[in-house]
Amino acid sequence: MSPAVFQFLPSESFSASVRRIVGGLIDEASGILDGPEPISEETIHTSRKNFKKIRAIIRLARADAPPFYKRENGVFRNAGRMLSPLRDADAMLEALGLLETVDRDVPPEGIARLREVLFTARNDLRSRNHEHEAMAGNLVEILKDARSRLTDWPLSSDGEKVLARGVARAYRRGRRARRRAVKKPTDKRVHTWRKRAKDLWYQSRLLAMSYPDPLGLWEHDLDLLAKALGEFNDLAMLRRILLDDRNSVVRETGGGVDQQGGMQRSLNRRAAELLKEAKATAIRVYGAVEVAEEINSRSILPLRPGTPGARTV
């Protein structure tokens, strides 16, 4: 789906935009999951990304129908989780490669052994072709059912009100997650912050054409923020593998505990750098007092007729 399609269009009603975008995302994911080729990294990435986009839209549209939100959000959350193990294996290898590029002091033997463990785990996952085919078939049926319910989604006729509330909610949740993560940057809190940043990033892309200020202005910074926090999350998974007593990396590494300690220090250094980058970027999104005041008053979007950027929904 091209970037232009993943947007609320000024010429469409709110409900028409939601159904067009969500329907297109479902169809794209169904098409690649139901294809003749084995599940690839690109298939996983595109499908999971589409599910996240749909959930971001559902969060925008949830205001007047909590039962609908709980049901449909759960469907696409669980669909994404079915693909998570395959995605995580690739993401950790990519994160390890980035670490090797940016940290000259990373222990070569330690990183080689950790890469070997990750390759072994990923290849084991990919070798289960029959399981993947069955999973893809289940997902296609789940998406087919979700597509059939789309016309029954209880979408509000007051689109402007729903959008204003939805974006304000996403912004406040992001600010709250940021405060908690900065105060105590545990892996769980940073992961939650990343999810909230991704929500607002997807929503800013959806609405940038209709509301270029401030949503269009945030889009780039939210992308940078989500990427930094995403790499932090991948490094957190690597740290857990490294510290897992059942893992043989420490015992089999030539440098033993020293190598493991060196890898841990490298991972921690990079994680600290990423968190510093995220904090600096977040100031440009969450730190402006005037924007915070607009959010608190639920008036982030210029909704009054005649206001620059206003639109009919």
ChimeraX attribute file (.defattr): number of C-alpha atoms within 10 A of each C-alpha:
attribute: neighborCount
match mode: 1-to-1
recipient: residues
	/A:1	12
	/A:2	6
	/A:3	8
	/A:4	11
	/A:5	14
	/A:6	21
	/A:7	21
	/A:8	25
	/A:9	20
	/A:10	17
	/A:11	12
	/A:12	14
	/A:13	17
	/A:14	22
	/A:15	19
	/A:16	15
	/A:17	20
	/A:18	24
	/A:19	17
	/A:20	16
	/A:21	20
	/A:22	22
	/A:23	18
	/A:24	17
	/A:25	23
	/A:26	20
	/A:27	18
	/A:28	16
	/A:29	21
	/A:30	20
	/A:31	14
	/A:32	20
	/A:33	24
	/A:34	17
	/A:35	11
	/A:36	9
	/A:37	10
	/A:38	16
	/A:39	20
	/A:40	14
	/A:41	12
	/A:42	11
	/A:43	19
	/A:44	20
	/A:45	16
	/A:46	18
	/A:47	22
	/A:48	22
	/A:49	15
	/A:50	22
	/A:51	22
	/A:52	21
	/A:53	23
	/A:54	23
	/A:55	22
	/A:56	23
	/A:57	21
	/A:58	22
	/A:59	23
	/A:60	24
	/A:61	27
	/A:62	21
	/A:63	18
	/A:64	12
	/A:65	13
	/A:66	12
	/A:67	11
	/A:68	18
	/A:69	20
	/A:70	13
	/A:71	10
	/A:72	18
	/A:73	21
	/A:74	13
	/A:75	16
	/A:76	24
	/A:77	15
	/A:78	14
	/A:79	22
	/A:80	21
	/A:81	12
	/A:82	18
	/A:83	20
	/A:84	14
	/A:85	13
	/A:86	21
	/A:87	20
	/A:88	14
	/A:89	20
	/A:90	17
	/A:91	20
	/A:92	22
	/A:93	21
	/A:94	16
	/A:95	20
	/A:96	21
	/A:97	13
	/A:98	13
	/A:99	21
	/A:100	16
	/A:101	10
	/A:102	11
	/A:103	13
	/A:104	10
	/A:105	12
	/A:106	19
	/A:107	20
	/A:108	14
	/A:109	16
	/A:110	25
	/A:111	22
	/A:112	14
	/A:113	18
	/A:114	24
	/A:115	18
	/A:116	14
	/A:117	16
	/A:118	19
	/A:119	16
	/A:120	13
	/A:121	13
	/A:122	19
	/A:123	12
	/A:124	10
	/A:125	15
	/A:126	17
	/A:127	10
	/A:128	10
	/A:129	12
	/A:130	11
	/A:131	12
	/A:132	18
	/A:133	17
	/A:134	11
	/A:135	16
	/A:136	22
	/A:137	15
	/A:138	15
	/A:139	22
	/A:140	21
	/A:141	13
	/A:142	15
	/A:143	20
	/A:144	14
	/A:145	11
	/A:146	17
	/A:147	18
	/A:148	10
	/A:149	11
	/A:150	15
	/A:151	13
	/A:152	10
	/A:153	16
	/A:154	16
	/A:155	21
	/A:156	16
	/A:157	12
	/A:158	13
	/A:159	17
	/A:160	20
	/A:161	17
	/A:162	21
	/A:163	24
	/A:164	18
	/A:165	22
	/A:166	22
	/A:167	26
	/A:168	23
	/A:169	19
	/A:170	22
	/A:171	23
	/A:172	17
	/A:173	19
	/A:174	24
	/A:175	20
	/A:176	14
	/A:177	21
	/A:178	24
	/A:179	15
	/A:180	16
	/A:181	21
	/A:182	16
	/A:183	10
	/A:184	11
	/A:185	16
	/A:186	13
	/A:187	16
	/A:188	12
	/A:189	18
	/A:190	23
	/A:191	21
	/A:192	20
	/A:193	27
	/A:194	26
	/A:195	19
	/A:196	22
	/A:197	29
	/A:198	24
	/A:199	25
	/A:200	28
	/A:201	25
	/A:202	22
	/A:203	26
	/A:204	25
	/A:205	21
	/A:206	26
	/A:207	22
	/A:208	21
	/A:209	17
	/A:210	22
	/A:211	23
	/A:212	18
	/A:213	17
	/A:214	16
	/A:215	24
	/A:216	18
	/A:217	15
	/A:218	19
	/A:219	20
	/A:220	14
	/A:221	18
	/A:222	25
	/A:223	16
	/A:224	17
	/A:225	25
	/A:226	24
	/A:227	17
	/A:228	21
	/A:229	25
	/A:230	21
	/A:231	23
	/A:232	26
	/A:233	22
	/A:234	22
	/A:235	24
	/A:236	21
	/A:237	17
	/A:238	22
	/A:239	16
	/A:240	11
	/A:241	17
	/A:242	21
	/A:243	15
	/A:244	12
	/A:245	11
	/A:246	9
	/A:247	14
	/A:248	15
	/A:249	25
	/A:250	22
	/A:251	12
	/A:252	12
	/A:253	18
	/A:254	14
	/A:255	15
	/A:256	14
	/A:257	14
	/A:258	14
	/A:259	21
	/A:260	23
	/A:261	17
	/A:262	18
	/A:263	23
	/A:264	18
	/A:265	16
	/A:266	21
	/A:267	22
	/A:268	16
	/A:269	13
	/A:270	18
	/A:271	21
	/A:272	14
	/A:273	12
	/A:274	19
	/A:275	20
	/A:276	14
	/A:277	15
	/A:278	23
	/A:279	19
	/A:280	13
	/A:281	20
	/A:282	21
	/A:283	11
	/A:284	13
	/A:285	22
	/A:286	18
	/A:287	14
	/A:288	11
	/A:289	9
	/A:290	9
	/A:291	16
	/A:292	18
	/A:293	12
	/A:294	13
	/A:295	20
	/A:296	14
	/A:297	10
	/A:298	16
	/A:299	17
	/A:300	22
	/A:301	25
	/A:302	18
	/A:303	18
	/A:304	12
	/A:305	10
	/A:306	9
	/A:307	10
	/A:308	13
	/A:309	17
	/A:310	17
	/A:311	19
	/A:312	15
	/A:313	20
